[in-house]
Amino acid sequence: MRRDARNRFATTCAAATLIHIDERSMKNVRNIYFYFMFVLYILDFFWDQFLSYLNRTKMSPIMPKELEGIYDATEYARQQAYQKENNRFAMFVRSVTFAVGITVLWLGGMGWFDELLRVYIENAVLLSVVFFWLLSIILWIMNIPLNWYDTFVIEQKFGFNKTSPRTFVTDEIKSLALTIVLEGIVISILVITFRYIKGYSWLWAWAGISVFTLTLTFFYSEWIVPLFNKQTPLEEGELRTAIEACAEKSSFSIRDIYVIDGSKRSTKSNAYFAGFGKKKRIVLYDTLINDLITEEIVAVLAHEIGHYKKRHVIYHTTIAIAIMGVLLWTLTLFLDNPAIAYALGGSTPSFHLSLIGFSILYSPLSEILTFTAHCISRKHEKEADYFVAKLGMGEALIEALKKISSKALSNLTPHHFVVFWSYSHPTLLQRMNYLQASSENSPMSISQE
């Protein structure tokens, strides 16, 4: 009996020791995750600040010679003032966002929020959806005064804003509603596939998100744009005839050309292509039509046609889908990890806490992938500019870009490293030099390239 008692006592002590070791090991793992996320969050903030600092070093009250003919002295002074104003405001926004984020991380706010919702919601899918919905609403409320200041103070001060208070409020409400709908669909797809499908769940999630993304892209102009802007077909006339002639010369079929009421919100100009195949359409901002002459507008659109002819849209879409696949596969390594939930202040593993922890831990790889995508994008922009030059419209595109950039008070002399690391387009001066060099060769038939 004494021997049995001693054996039971020894077994109990061993079990208690193992439990203590497991708890201590889990605490150590949790601390490793927490401090790793904490350091990454800080590094991300200071990296962003460093890039902003580099751009500030290029600011000067004296207009560089290379900007002569683009800005006059008065407009250059306005541009520098506009850049300083935006830079100060961006620093303030980033600092506030960082302070809130690091405080929430330090205090375990995400875990606390998760525990609070678990009192009322048991279903795993609904729990994750509601978690992100409420998080989006909180961020939306925080951003309203910042967006208001940007629109009605900075943009108003420099003559860009055309948004009425009523339009601003309506846009904000529509944006929130759209976010809730799209976020609900995406989170539901992810939680259902990862939780209920056994074996290669990330492949099913990848397929579901890819189909949803492609569908949204395909019908973007018909479903999303009308929520915010009015689109009207471009009337018959000189501009439409010129656009159709350029498309025919490029062996590019186009049926739908629309004008969007961009002047309802801003004086800044833009133009873009949307959709794929038979659903593709040209969209011109009414401000672009007012600011540029016909030849310049056609040159801008020829650049977009160049992207289609060079299959850049397919490349970008394929790359984006491939990156999504890598992201979802990597996410499986972090799902249901109790250490991540504990590091964020929770006590129960969940999809939403895993996704938040993953988004922080994934940030270094995300930065590298984004940099790579920017390098590819800049290469494609040069190819599209070359396409325009070979059509004999290089000078017209240069004039268009100069007008658009100067009217928008764009920063034309960013730091070279900032351009290298974070710009998706070459600078205006780089594009001007490239277009001029490419235009020296005689135009050739693009349809035969």
N, C-alpha and C positions, 0 to 999 in steps of 0.2 A: 504493500500500500504506500509506504513511504517512497519507494522507488517510483511508483506511478505518479505520486504527487510531485516529486522532483522533476519528472519528465514533463508533466503538464506545466509546471512553473517555468521550466526552461523553454518549452515551446511558446508559451505566452510572452516571455521576455524577448525571444527571437522575433516573434511576429510584431511586437511593439517596436523593436529596433528597426525592422524593415519598413514599417509604416512611417517611422520618424525619418528614416533615410529617404523614402519616396517623397514625403512632404518637403523635406529639405531640398531634394533634387529638383522637384517641381518648382519650388520657390526660386532656386538658382536659375533654372531655365527661363522662368517668367521674367526674372530680373534682366537676363541677357537680352530677351526680346524687347523688353521695355526700354532699356538704355540704348539699344541699337536703333529702335524707332525714334527715340528722343534725339539722338545725335544726328540721324539722317534728316529729321525735320528741321533741325537748326542749320545743318549744312546746306540744305536746299534753299533756305531763306537767305543765307549769306552769299550763296552763289548767285542768286538773283540780284542781290544788292551790288555784288561785284560787277556784274554786267551793266547795271544802270550807272555805276560809277565810271566805267570805261567810256560810256557814251557822253557823260557829263564833261569828261576831259576834252572832248572834241568841240565843245561849245565855245564860241568866241564872238565878241561884239564886232569884230572886223570880218567882213564878208570875204570868204576865200575866192580866189580868182576863177576857180572852176565853176562857180555858181553864177558868174556874170552872164547875163542873157537869160537866166532862169528867174532870179530874184533881182529886183532893184533894191537900193539901200533901205527904203521904207519897208518893203515887204520882207526883206531879210530880218530886219529888226523885229517885225511882228512874228516871224517864224521862230526866232530865238526866244521871244517872250512866251509864245504858245508852248514851245518845247519845255521851257523851265516850269511853266504852270502845270503842265501835264506830268512832268517828272516829279515835282513836289507832291502832287496829289497821288500819283501812283505809289510813291514811297510811303505816304500816310496810309493808304489802303492796304498795302502789303504788310506794313508794321502792325496795324490793327488786326488783320487776319492772322498774322503769325502769333501775336500775343494771345488772342482768343484760342487758337489751335493748340499752342504749347501748354496753355493753362488747362484746357480740357484734357489733354493727354496726361499731364502731370497729376491731375486730381482724379483720373479714371472716370471722366464724365461719360464716355461712351458706354462703359460697362454699367454705370449707374442708370443710364437711360434705358439700356436693355433690360435690366432687372425691373425697372418701373413698368415697362410695357408687358413683361411676362405675367404680371399680376392680372392683367385684363385679357391677354391674347395667348391662346395655347397653340393654335395652328402655326406651323413653322413658316409656311409661305406667306400667310397674312402678317405674321410678326415681322418678317424682313421687309415686306412692302411698306407697312405702316411706319417702321423705323426710318426708312429712307424718305418716305413722304414727309414725316414731321421734321426730319433734318433739313430737307429742302425748303420747307416753309420757314423754318427758323433762319436759314441763310438768306432767303428771299426778303424777310423782314429787315435783316441787318443791312442788306444791300440797297434797299429803297432810298434811304437818305444819301448814300454815296452816289447812286445813279442820278438822283435828282440834282445833286451838286454838280456833277460832271455835265449834265445836260443844260441846266438852267443858270449855271454860273460860268463855268469855263467855256463851253461851246457857245453860250449866249454872248459872252464877253468878246469873243473873236469873230462873231457874225456868222457862225455855222448853224446854230440851232433854229429850226422851224417847227419844232414840236410844241404843241399846245399842252397845258397841264392835263386836259381831259384825255388827249391821245396818250400821254405818258402813263397815266393811271391805267387806261384801257390796255396798253401794251404790257404793262407789268402783270396785270391780272391774267391776260391771255398767255403770257410766257409761263407763269406759274401753273396754270391749268394744263398747258401742253407738256410741261416737265413732269407733272404728276401722272398724266396718261402714259407717256413714253417710258418713264421710269418704272411705272407699275408693270408694264408689259415685259420690259427687259429683266427686271428682278424676278418676276414670276417664272419666266423661261429658265433663268439660271437656277433658282432654288428648286424647281420641280425636277429638272434634269439631274442636278447634282445630288438631290436627296432621294429621289425615287427610282432612278435608273441605275442599275448595277452594271459595272463594266463599261469602260470607255464613255463615261458620262460626259466628259469634256468634249468629245466629238459631237454628241447630240446637242450640247449647249452651243458649240461652235456653229453647227448647221442651223440651229434655230435663230441665233443672233445674226448670222450672215444673211439668211433669207429676209429677216425683218429689216435689216439695214439696207439691203438692195431694193426692197419694196419701197421703203421710205424715200430712198434716193430717186427711184424711178418716178414716183408720183409727187416729189417735193413741190414742184411748181403748181400742182393742182390741189394738193391737200394743205400744205403748210403756208405758202406765200399768201394765199387769199385771206388768211386769218389776220394778216397785218397790212397788206398792201393791195391796191387795186391794179390789175393788169388789163391793159387794153391792146388789141391788135394794132400794129403799126399801120398807119394809113398808107394808101397808094401815093407814090410821089417820088421825088428825086432820091431820098435816102433809101427807101425800100428797094427801088430799082438798082441802086448801087450795091446794096448788100447782096441782093440776089445774083447780080452779075459776078461779084467776087466769089460767092459760093459756087456758082457754075464753073468759073475759071479754075477753082480748086477741086472740082469734081466732088463737091460736098453737098449732099442733099439737105435742104432745110425748108420746112413748111411754115413753122410757127415763129413769128417775130413779134414780141410784145414790148410795150412800154410800161414801166412801173412808176408809180407816183412817189419817187424818192424825195422829191421836194417837200413832201408833207412833213418830213422830219429833219432834213438836213440839206445844206447847199452842196455837200460833197457828191462827187460823181462816181458811177460804177457801171459795169456791164458784165454779164456772165452767161454761160450756157448751163442748161439744166436738163436732167433726164438722159436716157439712152435710146438708141435705135429710133423708132418712129415717134417716141415720146420726147425727143430732144427739142429744145426750143432756145431761141436767142432772147435774152431779156435786157433791155436798155433802160437805164434810169433817165427820167425826163430831164434831170440836171445835166446829164452827159450830152443830150441832144441840144440843150441850150448853150453849153460851154464850147462845144467843138464844131468844126465844119464837117461837111459830109465825108470828105476824103479821110479825115482823122478818125471819125467814128468807124468807118469801114476798116481802117488799119487796126484799130483796137479789136474789132471782131475777127479780123484775119488772124490775129495772134491766137484767139481762142479756137479758131478753126484749125490752126497749126497743132494745138494740143490734141485735137481729135484725130487729125491725119497721122500724127506720130504715135497714136495709141497711148498717149500719156494717161488718159482717163482710165483705161483698162489696167495699165501698170499700177497707178495709184490705188485703184480699188483692190487689185490683187494683193498688193503689199499690205494694205490696211487689214484685209481679211486674214492674211498670213500672220500678221502681228497679233491679231485678235486670237488666233489659234494658239500661238505661243503663250500669250497671256493666260488663256483659260487652262491650258495644260499646267502651267506653273502654279496657277491658283489651287489646283488639286493638291499640291504639296502642303498647302497651308490650311485647308478646310478641316473643320472639326478639331483643330489643335487647341487644347485647353490652355496651353501656355500663352497663346495670343490673346484669348479671351481674358485671362487673368492680367496680362500686361496692360490691357485697355480698361481694367477695373471691373470686369465681369466675373461671374463664377461658373457660367455655363457656356460651352462652345456653341457658336451659332454661325450661320452663313454671313450675316451682316457684319459681325465683329471680325470674322476672318477676312472679309473683303476689305474692310477699313485698314486692318493691320497689314494686309498684303499690299494695298495701294501705297503705304508708306515704305515698306521694305522693298518694293519693286521699283521705287523711284530712281535709283541709280541706273538700272537697266533701261527704264523708260526714257531717261535723259539721253542715253546713248542711241537708242532706237529713233528718238525724235531728231537728234542731230543727223543721223544717217538719212532719214526721210527728207530733211531740209537740203542735204547735199544733192540728193536725187532730184528734188524739186527745182533747185537752182539750175541744174543741168538741163532739165526739161524746159525751163523758161528760156534759156539760151536757144534751144532747138526751135521753140515756137517763134522767137524773134527772128531766127535765121529764115524760117519759113516766110515770114512777112517780108524780109529783105529780098528774098528771091522772087517775090511777087512784084517787086519794084515799089514797095510802099514803106520802106525803111524810114525815109525822112518824114513821112506823114505820121508814123507811129512815134517818132522822136518828139515831134511837135505836140502830139496828143498827150504823151507822158509828161512833158514839161508843163503843159497847161493844168493837167489833173493834179500833179504834185505841188505846183506853186499855189494853186487855188486852195488846196487842202493844208497848206503850210507844213508840208512833210519835211522830216529831217533828212536832208540829202547827204549829210556827212557823218554817218554813224561810225563808231570805232570799227576798224577792220576785223577785230576778233569777234565782236558782237555779230557782225554780218556773217562771218564764217561759222559761228556756232548756232545762231538762232534765227537767221533770216531764211525764209522760204523762197524769196525772190532776190535777184541781184539788185544792187542799188540803182537809182536812176542814172547816175554817171557811168556806171559799169555797162548798163544796157545801151546808153547813148554811144559809148565807144565801140561796143560790139556791133550795133546796128550800122554805124557809119562804116566800119571795116567790112562788114558783110555786104553792104550796098554798093561797094566799089566794083564788085563783080556784076556782070550783066545779068538781068533777070532771066530765069529759065522756066520751063513749064513744070509747075508743081504737080500737076496731075500725072506726070510721068516719073516722079521720084519714087 
